[in-house]
Amino acid sequence: MDEKKKISIRDWAEGDRPREKLLAGGSTLLSDAELIALLIGSGNRDETAVGLARRMLGSFDNSLNRLGKQSVRELMQFRGIGTAKAVAIAAALELGRRRKEEHVTVRPTVSSSRDAFVIMQPMVGDIGHEEFWILLLNRSNRLIETMRTSQGGISGTVTDIRMILKNAILHSASSLVLCHNHPSGNLKPSRADMEITRKMNDAARLMDIKVLDHLIIADGGYFSFADEGLLHSG
């Protein structure tokens, strides 16, 4: 029986598989060769996918930039690289190039009630019905996402604490700001506003998520629970 065969990533010890390494610790732990090995999946009769990827990179002074300039036909000159693998490599490197050139929008930092108000006022300041929104923030208080969680009538809306926490967890948020509008223009918090703030704060704390503020917004301004010392903590 011929012992030489195409060596697939599936044949490696689990601790050596790039896929498992990526899932366990993230893509940054993988070398360039291991990332390319994930694209091609298998090597040839004499070398693993990583071995083949290393040899390819070595041919271009270990430069991804030079590798990315090769045509599909040129990539296919390496033994073990067929059309499908060459196309996968070319496509991945082209995506990397486009990502580098793409303009990155810097998301705003929410460090005060005013910052949150500036973001939310255009969305809810002058609508004729009540809506409840959340601002999800990362550890640096940069905005991850704004999300409307409910909408109702002129006098109120139902707020689902479980849905808010679910969205915060799905977006890996470290903190959040609650926000809703009062179409009447009255910025004074109601008893229901006070209660939902307390419940939301208590529930979020169990998930190690901070409620930084709760804003009530009307066309003429806003009310901040945090600024007024009404945000429950401790």
ZIMO-V331112 format. One record per backbone hydrogen bond with DSSP energy under -0.5 kcal/mol. NH is the residue of the N-H (numbers start at 0). CO is the residue of the C=O. Records with the same first field share a line. If there is no record, write none. Layout:
NH: CO, CO
//
This chain:
2: 0
4: 2, 44
6: 43, 46
7: 5
8: 40
10: 7
11: 8
15: 12
16: 12, 13
20: 16
21: 17
22: 18
23: 19
24: 20
25: 21
28: 25
29: 26
34: 30
35: 31
36: 32
37: 33
38: 34
39: 35
40: 36
41: 39
42: 6
43: 46
51: 47
52: 48
53: 49
54: 50
55: 51
56: 52
57: 53
58: 54
59: 56
60: 57
61: 56
62: 56, 59
63: 61
66: 62
67: 63
68: 64, 65
69: 66
74: 70
75: 71
76: 73
77: 74
80: 77
81: 79
85: 81
86: 82
87: 83
88: 84
89: 85
90: 86
91: 87
92: 88
93: 89
94: 90
95: 91
96: 92
97: 93
98: 94
99: 95
100: 96
101: 97
104: 102
105: 103
106: 104
109: 140
110: 108
115: 111
116: 112
117: 113
118: 114
119: 115
120: 116
121: 117
122: 119
123: 119
124: 120
126: 123
129: 152
131: 149
132: 178
133: 146
134: 176
135: 133, 144
136: 174
137: 141
140: 137
142: 107
143: 135
144: 135
146: 133
148: 131, 146
149: 131
151: 129
152: 155
159: 157
160: 158
163: 159
164: 160
165: 161
166: 162
167: 163
168: 164
169: 165
170: 166
171: 168
172: 167
173: 136
174: 136
175: 209
176: 134
177: 212
178: 132
179: 214
180: 130
181: 216
182: 180
184: 181
186: 184
193: 189
194: 190
195: 191
196: 192
197: 193
198: 194
199: 195
200: 196
201: 197
202: 198
203: 199
204: 200
205: 201
206: 202, 203
207: 204
208: 203
209: 173
211: 175, 209
212: 175
214: 177
215: 222
216: 179, 214
217: 220
220: 217
222: 215
224: 213, 222
227: 223
228: 225
229: 224
230: 224
231: 229
//
